[in-house]
Amino acid sequence: MKLRKNKKQAGFSLIELLVSIGVTTVILGATLLAFKDAANTQRGVAYSSDMNDNLRAALNLIQQDLVLAGTGIPTGGIPIPNTPNSANTCNTTAPPNRPTLTGTLTFPTCNFVLPAIEPGSALGPLITAPDAVTGNPSNPNSFTDIITVLYADNALALDNDPINSTACPAGSISAAGDSVTFDATPNTCQPLGTSSANGVTLNAGDLIMFSNAKGNAIQAVTSVSGQTVKFVSGDAFNLNGRTDPQGTIKQLQNTDSSGNPNGTYPPTTATRIWMISYYLDNITDPAHVRLVRRVNFDPTPLAQLAVGETLENMQFTFNYVDGVNNPSNQIGVPTGYSENQIRSVNVFLGARSNYFDQQRQRYTRVNLQTQVSLRSMAYRNRYY
């Protein structure tokens, strides 16, 4: 009788199974790690792209305003109310206020004019990043900068006709200079409002420059009612109702036989002036620092637009021309120079992502920098 041998059962042994599971686990782990790295890289690229878009948009606006700085305003700036000291070098009364993020900042005390561009080194907030790479409050260079530029609003035809010309008999300027009435005759004068084809809309917080054969002066609109614009004292700029001997609207009046203002004005035009300030805002939403573009002291939201996000630094340096030394990369106004000698501005913007890369243990950061020539201030007549 033959014994039948059992056929060997096909399959894996326990050891083989454990080895295969271990190999599979290693492969899956490596795949997942590679996928995680790819996802992190993609996230970093996306954040970098978003930040670059923010920086480019913000930088484009800053460039546009810098290029326009000085357009339509007198060479050297617009006179402001001032009382010179005995040396005629500084203003002994309060200078105008300058828009900032919190509180009030003034223009330099020794300025007798509002210049086309005003530096603001370290006058912005200290933006402290979570990884504390931006400096500390004890170091003035750790603070961000602000900048302010002025130019005329050429979109309006407000200065096409004198307020008080013979062609516009209903137009007038009060003897105190605290109100102006525009003639409402369309196509001949400059009516206010939007009801007529050439109507001009003014708002509280606007800056108006008055010009005639006597010179220039600037005041802030406090209210508008029909064709009458008020410029009462106590405005946010501290420009109206001043009794300084220089730079007020009274210096634009005709004079009597003794040389004193007599309350009447020669033909006078009005021009709306934009004062544009840029600064970083870390108060509205501390987790998302914004770059704000502010127009005058206009309280409306459209005048205080956030034009960039996730920024942590903004710095400006200035290049001057005097024909001899031509100092460059200055953080402010060097001794012996004035803002009117600035010919170009170096702009630096830095951004930091809100996302912390756990693998690389760092935030994603990008920055942009450029130099902008002040077109309206850079012209020099080499043959003069």
C-alpha positions in Angstrom: 0.0 0.0 0.0 1.4 3.3 -1.0 1.3 6.3 1.3 0.1 9.6 -0.2 2.3 12.6 0.5 0.4 15.8 1.3 1.2 18.6 -1.1 2.9 21.6 0.4 0.5 24.5 1.1 1.2 27.7 -1.0 1.5 31.1 1.0 3.8 33.3 3.1 5.3 32.5 6.3 4.8 34.8 9.3 8.3 36.1 8.9 7.8 36.9 5.3 4.5 38.7 6.1 6.2 40.8 8.8 9.0 41.8 6.4 6.6 42.8 3.7 4.5 44.9 6.1 7.7 46.6 7.2 8.9 47.3 3.7 5.4 48.6 2.7 5.3 50.9 5.8 8.7 52.4 5.0 7.6 53.0 1.4 4.3 54.6 2.5 6.1 56.7 5.1 8.6 58.0 2.5 5.7 58.7 0.1 3.8 60.6 2.7 6.9 62.6 3.7 7.6 63.5 0.1 3.9 64.5 -0.3 4.1 66.6 2.8 7.3 68.3 1.6 5.6 68.9 -1.8 2.5 70.4 -0.1 4.7 72.6 2.1 6.7 73.8 -0.9 3.5 74.5 -2.8 2.1 76.4 0.2 5.3 78.4 0.5 5.2 79.2 -3.3 1.5 80.3 -3.0 2.3 82.5 0.0 5.3 84.0 -1.8 3.2 84.7 -4.8 0.4 86.3 -2.8 2.9 88.5 -0.9 4.6 89.5 -4.2 1.3 90.5 -5.6 0.5 92.6 -2.5 4.0 94.2 -2.7 3.8 95.0 -6.4 0.3 96.5 -6.0 1.4 98.6 -3.1 4.7 99.7 -4.8 2.8 100.7 -7.9 0.6 103.1 -6.0 3.6 104.5 -4.1 5.4 105.0 -7.4 2.5 106.8 -9.0 2.2 109.2 -6.1 5.9 109.9 -6.0 6.0 110.6 -9.7 3.2 113.1 -9.3 4.8 114.8 -6.2 5.0 118.5 -6.8 2.7 118.6 -9.8 0.7 121.8 -9.9 2.1 123.3 -6.7 4.5 126.3 -6.4 8.2 125.5 -6.8 9.5 125.2 -3.2 6.2 124.3 -1.7 3.0 125.9 -0.5 3.3 128.7 2.1 1.8 127.9 5.5 0.9 130.1 8.4 4.1 130.9 10.3 5.7 133.4 12.6 9.5 133.4 12.1 11.8 133.6 15.1 14.4 136.4 15.4 16.8 134.6 13.1 14.0 133.9 10.5 15.0 130.3 10.5 12.1 128.5 12.4 8.4 128.9 13.0 7.6 130.0 16.6 3.9 128.9 16.3 2.5 125.5 15.9 3.2 123.9 12.5 0.4 122.1 10.6 -0.7 118.6 11.6 0.3 115.6 9.5 -1.9 112.5 9.1 -0.6 109.4 11.0 -1.9 106.1 12.3 -2.6 107.3 15.8 -2.8 110.7 17.4 -1.3 113.7 15.6 2.1 114.3 14.1 3.2 117.7 12.9 5.3 118.8 10.0 8.8 120.0 11.0 8.7 123.2 13.1 11.2 125.0 10.9 9.2 124.5 7.7 7.6 127.7 6.3 6.0 125.7 3.5 4.3 122.4 2.8 6.9 120.7 0.6 6.0 118.3 -2.3 7.5 115.5 -0.3 8.1 115.1 3.4 10.3 112.2 4.8 9.2 110.4 8.0 12.1 108.3 9.2 11.1 106.0 12.1 7.8 107.8 12.5 5.8 104.7 11.8 4.9 101.8 14.2 7.3 99.1 15.3 6.1 95.9 13.6 7.2 93.1 15.9 7.1 89.7 14.2 6.4 86.5 16.1 9.9 85.3 15.5 11.3 88.7 16.7 13.5 89.5 13.7 12.3 93.0 13.1 14.1 94.7 16.0 13.1 96.1 19.3 11.6 99.4 20.6 14.9 100.6 22.1 16.4 100.8 18.6 15.0 103.8 16.6 16.0 102.0 13.3 13.6 99.2 14.1 10.6 101.5 13.5 8.9 101.7 10.1 8.8 104.9 8.1 6.0 107.1 6.8 6.0 109.4 3.8 3.8 112.3 2.7 3.6 113.7 -0.8 1.6 116.7 -2.2 0.3 117.4 -5.7 -2.6 119.2 -7.3 -5.8 117.4 -8.3 -5.7 118.1 -12.0 -8.8 116.1 -12.6 -10.9 119.1 -11.6 -11.1 122.4 -13.5 -11.6 124.3 -10.3 -8.7 126.7 -11.1 -9.8 127.4 -14.7 -11.6 130.6 -13.6 -11.0 133.0 -10.7 -13.5 132.7 -7.9 -14.1 136.5 -7.8 -13.7 137.5 -11.5 -16.0 139.9 -13.3 -17.3 137.0 -15.3 -18.4 135.3 -12.1 -20.0 138.2 -10.1 -21.6 135.8 -7.6 -18.3 134.4 -6.5 -16.6 135.9 -3.4 -14.1 135.3 -0.6 -14.9 136.6 2.9 -12.7 139.2 4.4 -11.8 136.8 7.2 -11.0 134.1 4.6 -13.2 131.6 6.4 -15.7 131.1 3.6 -15.7 131.1 -0.2 -18.8 131.2 -2.4 -18.5 129.9 -6.0 -20.6 131.3 -8.8 -23.0 128.6 -10.0 -23.1 129.7 -13.6 -22.1 126.5 -15.6 -19.7 126.6 -18.5 -18.5 130.1 -17.4 -17.6 129.7 -13.8 -16.9 126.7 -11.6 -20.1 125.6 -9.8 -20.0 123.0 -7.0 -21.9 119.8 -6.9 -22.7 117.2 -9.6 -25.9 118.7 -11.0 -24.2 120.5 -13.8 -22.0 119.2 -16.6 -18.8 120.8 -15.2 -19.8 120.6 -11.5 -17.0 120.1 -8.9 -17.6 118.2 -5.7 -15.6 119.3 -2.6 -15.7 117.5 0.8 -14.8 118.3 4.3 -11.2 117.4 4.9 -10.1 118.6 1.4 -7.2 121.0 1.0 -7.6 124.1 -1.1 -4.8 126.2 -2.4 -5.6 129.8 -3.2 -3.5 131.7 -5.7 -3.3 135.2 -7.0 -0.8 137.9 -7.9 0.0 138.2 -4.2 1.1 134.6 -3.8 -0.3 131.3 -2.5 -2.0 130.1 0.7 -3.7 126.8 1.7 -6.7 126.1 3.9 -8.7 123.0 4.9 -12.4 122.6 4.0 -14.5 122.1 7.1 -18.0 122.0 5.5 -19.8 122.6 2.1 -23.3 123.9 1.8 -24.5 124.6 -1.7 -22.0 126.9 -3.4 -20.4 128.0 -0.2 -17.4 126.3 1.3 -16.4 126.9 4.9 -12.8 127.1 6.3 -13.4 127.6 10.0 -10.7 127.4 12.6 -10.0 124.3 14.5 -9.6 122.1 11.4 -7.6 118.9 11.6 -4.6 120.4 9.8 -4.4 123.5 12.0 -4.3 125.7 8.9 -7.5 127.8 9.2 -8.1 131.0 11.2 -4.4 131.6 11.9 -3.3 135.2 12.6 0.4 134.6 11.7 2.1 137.4 9.8 3.0 135.1 7.0 1.4 132.4 5.0 -2.3 133.0 5.7 -5.0 133.8 3.2 -5.0 137.4 4.5 -1.6 137.8 2.9 -3.4 137.4 -0.5 -5.6 140.4 0.1 -5.2 143.8 -1.4 -3.7 146.3 0.9 -4.6 149.8 2.1 -2.3 152.9 2.0 -0.5 151.6 5.1 0.2 148.2 3.5 -2.4 146.4 5.7 -4.8 143.8 4.2 -8.1 145.6 3.4 -10.4 142.5 3.2 -10.6 142.4 -0.6 -8.9 140.1 -3.0 -7.5 140.4 -6.5 -8.7 137.7 -8.9 -8.0 134.5 -7.0 -8.2 130.9 -8.2 -8.7 127.7 -6.1 -7.0 124.3 -6.6 -7.7 121.1 -4.7 -4.5 119.6 -3.3 -4.0 116.0 -2.4 -1.8 115.2 0.6 -1.1 111.5 0.4 0.4 109.7 3.4 1.6 106.1 3.5 2.1 104.2 6.8 1.7 100.7 8.2 -1.3 99.9 10.4 -0.8 97.3 13.1 -3.7 98.4 15.2 -6.9 97.7 13.1 -5.9 94.0 12.9 -2.6 93.2 14.7 -2.4 89.8 13.1 -2.6 91.3 9.6 -0.5 94.4 9.3 -1.7 96.6 6.4 -0.2 99.4 4.3 -2.6 102.3 4.4 -2.8 105.1 1.8 -4.4 108.1 3.4 -5.7 111.2 1.6 -5.7 114.4 3.6 -7.7 114.2 6.8 -10.8 113.1 4.9 -12.7 110.8 7.4 -14.4 108.7 4.8 -13.3 105.0 4.4 -12.3 105.6 0.8 -9.7 108.2 1.9 -8.0 105.6 4.2 -7.5 102.6 1.9 -5.5 99.5 2.8 -3.4 99.0 -0.3 -1.2 96.1 0.9 -1.3 93.3 3.5 1.1 91.1 5.4 3.7 93.8 5.4 6.2 94.1 8.3 8.6 96.8 7.1 8.6 100.0 5.0 11.7 102.1 4.7 12.5 105.2 2.5 15.8 106.9 1.8 16.3 110.0 -0.3 18.7 111.3 -2.9 19.5 115.0 -2.9 21.0 117.3 -5.6 22.8 120.5 -4.8 25.3 120.4 -7.7 28.2 119.8 -5.4 27.9 117.0 -2.9 24.6 115.4 -4.0 24.1 113.3 -0.9 22.3 110.0 -1.4 20.5 107.3 0.7 19.6 109.9 3.4 17.0 108.8 5.9 15.8 112.4 6.4 16.8 115.9 5.5 20.5 116.5 6.1 21.6 119.7 7.8 21.8 122.5 5.2 19.4 120.9 2.8 15.7 121.1 2.2 13.0 118.7 1.0 12.9 120.7 -2.2 16.3 119.2 -3.2 15.1 115.6 -3.2 15.3 114.2 -6.7 14.6 110.5 -6.2 13.4 108.2 -3.5 14.6 104.6 -2.6 11.7 102.5 -1.5 11.9 99.2 0.4 8.8 97.0 1.3 9.1 93.8 3.3 6.4 91.2 3.8 6.0 88.1 6.1 3.5 85.3 5.6 1.0 84.6 8.4 1.8 80.9 8.0 4.7 79.4 10.0 6.5 76.6 8.2 6.9 73.9 10.9 9.4 71.9 8.9 11.7 74.8 8.1 10.9 76.5 11.4 10.5 79.9 9.8 8.1 82.3 8.1 8.1 82.9 4.4 9.4 86.4 3.6 9.7 88.4 0.5 10.7 92.0 -0.2 10.7 94.5 -3.1 12.8 97.7 -3.5 13.1 100.3 -6.2 14.2 103.8 -6.9 11.6 106.4 -8.0 12.6 109.6 -9.8 10.4 112.6 -8.8 9.5 113.7 -12.3 8.0 117.1 -11.2 11.0 117.9 -9.1 13.9 116.3 -11.0 14.0 118.7 -14.0 17.1 120.8 -14.1 17.9 123.3 -16.8 21.6 122.6 -17.6 21.8 125.7 -19.7 20.6 128.1 -17.1 
